[in-house]
Amino acid sequence: MGAFRVFLGKELKEAWRSWRLPVILLVFLLLGISAPLIFKFIPVLVPPELKGTLEQLMKPSFEEIAGSLAKNLSQLGMLVLILFNMGSISEEKGRGQLELLFSRPVSRSSLVLAKFCASSLSAIGGLFLAFFAFYFYYALLFPPAPDSFRLVLGFALFGLFALLVISFTLFASSLFSSGPWAGLLSGAFFLVLSFLPSLGKDFARFSPSGMLGAANILMRGQAADFLDGLIVTAVAVILFLVLAMLVLERAEL
């Protein structure tokens, strides 16, 4: 437990000093702000002869704006998490830093857990800023304020999906000594997840991406079944963390 606390403090300090944490928070904040701002101000900026067509395409309803937020977070937001975590283990392995760390009597699994917790705190913090900014700017530009309970449900499901992305990226990073290779594998995994719901109702019901689709529906105030996808996603997070630990425990450094 002592090694975990030391590693966690190290990861958080490095995330702050390298600007990784501030950039992640800023990106998610901008994603939360952009959805209501775009629907509010783009009609003002277009030429008068195009306003009628644009108003038909971009109706400023809560459902449309919340859908834009969900799309931005599920695509750009998750890709940002992959980019900032793909070298988490692989780069330290490639530079020989892990060999120095593990020359001491510390658990390799504690390093994986510390990296996961530090990255998860960054992701959850970013998602919180995104949803809070969305709530604030939507209430400011399109009063009244949206139902906060809908957004809390969406935040929780997106948070769990973010943990899945991080856990797999750490697993991929443990397999290689180069960050880009881990990023390619994680990107391929993310694309596969994105296509699963289109394969049928069962895939949509049990897949993590189907859970994100349910989050989008819930945010719009409609009923959606997300329990199966939630369970599969939670189990997958644990599985990829265990696999990352096993790979690192058996790695020759």
N, C-alpha and C positions, 0 to 999 in steps of 0.2 A: 504493500500500500504506500509505503514511503517513496518507492521508486516511481509509482504512478503520479504522485503529487509533484515530484520534481520534474518529471517529463511533461506533465500538463502545464506547469508554470513555464517551462522552457518553450513549449509550443505556442502558448498564448503570447509570450514576449516576442518570439520570432514573427508571429503573425502580425503583431502591431508594428514592430520595427521595420519589417519588410513591406509595409503598406498593404499586405494582403487583406487583413481584417478591415481597415478603413475602406478599401476599394470595394470589397464585397458588400459592406453596409451601404455604401453610396450607390452602387448599381441597383440593389434591391429597392432602395428608397426612390430612385428615379423611375423604376418600373412601376411602383405604386402610384407615383404622382402622374406619370405619363398618361395612364388610361383616361381619367376624367379630363385632364387638360386637353388632350387631343380632340375629344368629342366636343369640348366647349369652344375651342379657339380655331380649329381648322375651318369651320364654315365662315368665320370672320375674315380669313386670309385669302379665300379663293375669289376669283372674279365674279361679279354679280350674275353673269349669264350662266355660271355653273352652280350657283347656290341651290337651285331647285333640284337638280340631279343629285347633288351631294347630300342634301337633306333627306332624300329618299334612301340613299345608301347608308348613311350614318344617323340612325335615329338615337337620340340621347336618352334611351331608357336604361334603367338600372340593369336589366338583363344583358343588354348589349355591352355596357361599360364593364360590368363584372366579368363577362365572357372575355373581354379584351385583357383584363388583368390576369385571368386564369391562363390564357394563351401565352402571355408574356412570361409568366413565372414558370410554366411547364416547359417552355422552350429555352429562351435566352437565360432565364434564371438558373436552370439546372445545368446548362452548358458552362456557365460561369463557375459553378461548383466543381465541375469536372476539370476545367482548366487550372483552377487554383489548388486542386488536390492531387493531380495526376503525378506530380513529382515528389509527393510527400515522403514516401519511403524510397523510391527508386533513385532519386538524386542523392540522398544521403548514402545509399548503398554504393552508387557509382563513384562518389568522392571518397569513400572509405571511412566516412564518419561513423557508420554503424559499428564497424570493427572496433573503433576506439571506445564507443559507448558500452559495447557488450564485453569489453575486456574486464569490466567490473562485474561483481556478482549481482546483476540485476536481471529481472525477468524481461524477455523480449516481448511477451504478451502485454506487459504493462505499457510499453512504448506504443503498440498498436492501439490500445484503449485510450491512451492519452491523446494520440493524434486524432482518433475518432471523436473524442469528447470536445477537443479544441475546435475541430472543423464543424462539429454539430452546433456548438455555441455560436459560431460565426453565422452559420446558415439560419438557425432559428432567430437570431438577432436581426438578420437581414429580412427574413420573412415578416417578422413583427413590424419592422419599419415600413415594409411594403404595404401591409394590410392597414396599419395605422394611418399612413399617408393617404391611402385610397379612401378610407373612411372620412378623414378630415376634408380632403379636397372635394370629394363627392358631396358631402354635406354643405360645403361652402358654395359650390358651383351649381348643384342640382338639388336644392333643399326639397323635402326634408332629408334628414340623415337616414342612411340605409339601416336595415335590421342588423344590429351588432352580433346577434347570435348566429346568423347565417355566416358572417365573416369569421367568427371564432371557429366554426366547424370547418370552413375552408382552410383556415390557417393551420388547424390541427392535422388535416389530411395532407396538405402540402408539406408540412413539417416532417411527417413520417416518410413521405416520398423522398424528401431531401436527404434524410438519414440513409435511405436505401442507396441513393446515388453516391453518397460519400462512402458508405461501407464497401460497395463494389469497386469504387475508384481506388480505395486503399488496398483492396485485395489485388487489383490489377497492378498497382504500384509495387506491391511486394514481389510480383513475378519477374519484374524487369529491373535493369540498372539504368534505364533511360526513361525520363518522363513522357516524351512523345509517344512511345510505344504503349505505355499505360493509358495515355489519353485516347489513342486510337481504339484500344480494346474497350475502354469505358464508353466512348462515343458509339461504337457498334452495339454495345449492350443497351444503351439508351435508345437507339433507333429501333432495335428489336422490341423493346418494351412499348415504344410508341405505336408499333404496327399491330401488336397483339389484339387490342380490342376490335380491330376490323376483321378478325378471323371468325368471329361468331359471338353469340351471347355468352357462352361459358367462358371464353377468353376475356371478354369485357367484364364479366362478373368477378373472376378470380385474379385478374392481372393487376399489378400496381398502377398501370396507366388507366385501367378502368376505374380505379379508385379516384384518380384525378378527375376523370369525367364525372364521377358522382359528386366530387367536391364542387365542380363548376355548377352542376344542377342544384345542389344544396344552397350554394351562394345566391342562386336566382330565386330561392324561396319555394322550390318544388321538392317533392319527396324523391329519394334515391336510396338504393341498397348499396352500401359500401362495406358492410361487415366482413364479407368473404375476402375482398381485396385487401382490407386492413390487416386481417390475420396473415394472409400470404405475404404481405409486405413486411410485417413485423418479423415473421420467421426468416424471411430472406435476409433481413438486416443482420440478425444473429448468425445465420449461416455464413455470410460473407466475412463477418468479423472473425469467426472461428477459423475459416479457411486462411485468412490473412495471417493469423497467429501461427497456424500450423506451418505455413510456407516460411515465415520468418524464423521459427524455431528450428527448422531443418536446413535453413540456408547456410552455406559455407561462406563465412565472411573473412 
